[in-house]
Amino acid sequence: MYQLEQPIYFYLLLAIPVIVLLFMGVLIWKRQTQKKFSNTDLLKKLSPNRSVFKPILKVFIFCLAIACLAIGLVNPKIGTKIENVKREGVDVVFALDVSKSMLAEDIAPSRIEKSKQLVTQILNSLGGDRIGIIGYAGSAFPQVPITTDFSSAKLFLNNMNTDMVSSQGTAINEAIQMAKTYYNDEEQANRVLFIISDGEDHEGNSESIAEEAAALGIKIYTIGVGTEKGGPIPIKRNGILQYYKRDQNNEQVTTRLGEETLKQIAEEGNGVYIPGNNTKEVVETVTAILNGMNKKTFDSKQFTDFKDQFQWFLAGALFLLVLDILLLERKTAWLKKLNLFNEADT
């Protein structure tokens, strides 16, 4: 197993074909210029120690030094061993509402950004749990499959936005149905689903589906993001406000937190409703809930002790550059006697 820390430096390798082309151009120019002053036989007599092979060897060594330098700057890392790490935890799935109402700024900086902050902080507090992420609006879609890779999960989480689903609405029922497919470990006793939403404009029979999920051992907790007072829905482009969303009667839409809906879903799902305005309280509540559950032990293979290898390539590049400087273009005496490159004496 290996890692490449800075792969952008591979672009330095593009210098090698440029150097080769320049070298070939110089050779052609030299040959044409030399023909103007003398013929080949006379040139050999005037420069008896001139080597035909050495200039090519010097360019080859210089190009090899550039290749070593590029690889050294990329800094390849090699995993020296694999360890089986025992992890204890539960399967936790987050269903994040990405409908347009989540753009409301009645809670700073906005409902959608607050939701992502909440999930990020919860992930930071988790230990050996496995997590998954679902996005939903008028329909649900898988964002992150069940995994222990929290870093990748956070990356995908940060990229979630209200433009990911064209159909609008709040299809919590579809999110719950999709969550059922996430729990792929039949031996896992505790399965948890956190629904982060403003609870407004929900569609379908979410309560009955939550009851079905509870029968499968899935506990559903809802986190409400927003305020009862609510606020308008700003439509922005490149961070600049364009207008506020309006309804069919051209009236400005005001979106409010639907706590009753979220409380009912949580009750049917054997969970509880958690107000999401205070990040610290949400994280503490979620942590307490998960710590109170029986955790399953499972193995996870991990590469450990990744060691930097850049020093070998940089040392090689330095050695080749010094060798290139010390290597003269004239014939080497002892090689001349061996005549390895079939360079005839004059």
N, C-alpha and C positions, 0 to 999 in steps of 0.2 A: 504494500500500500504506500502511495506517495501523495504528496501535495505540492502544488506550485503556488508559491506565495505571491509573486508579481509576474504573471504570464505576459503582461504588456511589453516587457523587455525582449520578448522573442522578435519584436519588430527590428531589433538591431541586426538580425540575421540577413535582412534585406540589403545590408551594406556589402555582403560578400559577393553577390553577382555583379554589383556595381564596380567593385575593386577588380574583379576578374576581367570585365569588359574594358576598364581603363588600362589594365596591364596589356591586354591584347592590342589595344589601340596604340600604346606606346611602342610595343614590339614592331608593329607594322610601320609606324613612323620612323623608327630607328633604321629598319632594314631599307626603306626607300631612301632615306637620307644618306646612308652609308654607300649605297650604289652610285650616288652622284660623285663621290670622291675616290672610290677605289673598288676593285673587284673583290670577290670572295677570297681568292688565294692571297692577294696582297694584304688584305685585312687580317688574315690568320698570321701572317709573318709579322705584321705590326703589333698584334695583340696575341702573342702565343699562349698566354695564361688565361685568356678570357674563356669562361665556362658558359656553355649553352644551357646547362641544366640548373645551375645555381640560382639564377633569377626566378625560374619557375618554382624552385624549392622555397625560396624566400617568400614569394607571394602565397604559396600554399600554407606555410607556417603562420604567416600573418593572418590569413583567413581563419585558420584553425584557432588562433589566439582570440579573434573576435567572437567566434562561436562559443569558446569557453567563457569569455567575459559575459556574453548574453545569458548563458545558462546560469552563471554565478549570480547575476543580478536578479534572475527569476527566483533564485533560492529554492531549489527542490528540497523537499523534506521527505524522509523515508521513515515509515512506521517500523519500529524494530521488533514489535511483538504484538500478539493479540491476547487480550484478557477477557475472560467471561465475568462480567460484572453482574452481580445479583441486584435486582431492583425490586422495590416493594411499592405498590401503588394501586390506584384505581384507574379505570378508563373514564376520562373526562372529555366531553364534547361541548364546544361553544357554538351556539347558533346566533349569528350576528345579523341584526336587522339592517339592511342597506337600502330601504325605501327612501323616497325623497323627503318624507317628513323628518328623517334623521338629520337633515341639513339645518334644521332649526337651531338657533343660537340662544335659546332660553336657558341653556346651561353651557358654560364656557368650556372649550372654544366653540364646540357644536356637539350635538348629540352623537354623531357618528365618530368624531374624534375622541369624545369622552368614552365612548364604548370601547374603542381600540385601546385607549389608555388603561381602562379597567382590566381588559383581558391580558394586556402586557404585564401589568403589575401582578395579576393572579398567577401568570406563568412564572414570573420571577420568584414567587413564593412556593411553587410546587417542588416536590422532590423527585421521586421515582415514578410518578404517574405517567400514563400515556395520554396524549391529548389529540383532539381533532377539531377542525373548524369548518363550519357550514355558513354560507351566506344565503340570505333569502330576502325577497321583496314580494313581487307577484308570483314568484316561483322560487324554489330552493336549488342550490347548486353546491357541490362539494368544493371546498377551498383547500383544506389540508386533510389528508387521510390520517387515520389513527397512527401516531408516531411518538417516539421519544426524542426526536430532534427538535428541541425548542427553538433553536436559532433559526432554522428554516421556517418554522411556524410563525415566528415573529416577522420574518421578512414578508411572507405572504399576507399576514395580517395587516401590515402597514400599507400594502398596496390595495386593500379593499376600499371601495368607494361606491357612491350611489348610482354610478353609471354602469355598473357591472350587470344589472338586470334591466332589460328593456320594459318588461311588463311591471307595472306598479301595483301596489297593494301591500298587504302584510300577511303572507301565507304561512302563518306559524304552523298550521297543520302539516304542510309539506316539509317544513324543517324537521318536525318531530318524526315524520315517516322516514325521512332520509337518515336521521340519527340512528334509527334502528339498525341500519345496514353497517354502521360504523363499529359496532361492538362485535368483533370477530373472534373473541376468546370466550368459549362457552363456559370455561372454568372460572371466569371472572364473576365474583359474586356481586360486586358493587359497580353499577354503571350510572354515571351522572351526566345529565344534560343541563347546561346553563343557557337560558334564552335571554339575550340582551336586546331589549326593544323599548320603544315608547308605547307599545301596546295599542296604538291607534289604527283604525281602519283594518282590523284583522278580518280574515276571510275563513269560511268553512267551520266545521265542527271541531275546533281545536281541543275543547274540553274532553270530548269523548275519545279523541285520538290520544290525548295525554293519559287518559285512564287505561287505554289499551297498552300504552308504553309502560305504565306502572306495573301492569300485570306481567310484563316481560322482565321485570326487575330494574327498569330504568327510572331513576328518581329525577324529576324535573324541577329545577329551581329557576325562577324568573328574576331578572334584574331590570328594574325600571329606570330609564334614562329620560329625563325631561322634567317639566314642572306642570302642575295643574293649571297654572295661569297660561302657559303655553307661549307661542310666538309665531311670527310669520316664517315662511319657508323661502330663504334667499336663493336665487339662482345666480351663480357666479361663473365667470369665464376668466381663466388665468388669475384667479384670486380677486377679481374686480366684480363688484356687484352690478348685475345687469337689470334685474327687476325682482319683485316678490311674486311668488306663485299665486295665481288667481283661479277661481272656479268658473263654471260655465256661465255664471251671471256676472262675470268680471268683478266679483267681490274678492278682496284679499283673503287668502286662506290662513286661518289660525289653527295650528296643530297643538293639541294638549296631550299630556301624559294619561294613558288609559290604565290606571292602576287596577281597577276592578277586574278587567280582563286578565291581566297578568297574575293577579292573586287567585283567580278561579282556576287558571291553568296549573299553577303551582300546587293548589290544593288537590286537584284531580290527579296530579302526578306524584303525590306523596312527598312533595317538597315544600318550600316556603318562598314567599316573595321577599326580595331584598331591594330596598331603595338604593339607587345607584349614584346619588349626587355626591356622596362623600367617598372618595376612593379608598382611603385608609380603612374606613369601617367596612366597606365591601370586601376588601382583601382579608381582613381579620375574620369576618363572618364566613367567607368561603373556606379559608384555611381551617377554621374550627370545624366546619362541616366535614371536610375531607379527612381531617385527623381523627375524627370520631368514627370513621368507617374501617372495617376490616380490609386490610390491604393484601393483594395477591403478590406472591413472590415469583418472579420470572427472570430468566437469564437474558443478558444482552451482550453480544460480542462487540468489543470496541478495540480499535487500534490505539495503542498507547506509546508514549515515548517517541514522538516524532522528532527526529534530529535534523538540524540544518546540515546541508551538504554543500553550501555555496563556497566554503573555504577551499575545497579541493579544486573547483573549477577556476576560481580566481588565482590560486597558486599556479595552476597549469597555464592560465593566460599570461601571467607575469613571466613564467619560465620561457614560454614560446616567444614573447616579445623580446626578451633579453637575447635569446638564441638567434632571433631574426636580425638583431642589431650586430651581433658578433659574427654572424655568418657573412663572409665576403663573397663577392661575385666571381672572384678568380678561382682557378682550379686548385684543388687541394692536393698537396704534394703526394701523400701516400695513396690517395684515391687515383691520382694520375698514373702512378705506377701499376695499380691494379687494373685500371682502364675499365671500370665497371660500367660506365655509361658510353663506352665505345667512342670516346673522344680521341681522335687520332693526333699523335704528336706532329709538330711541324719542325 
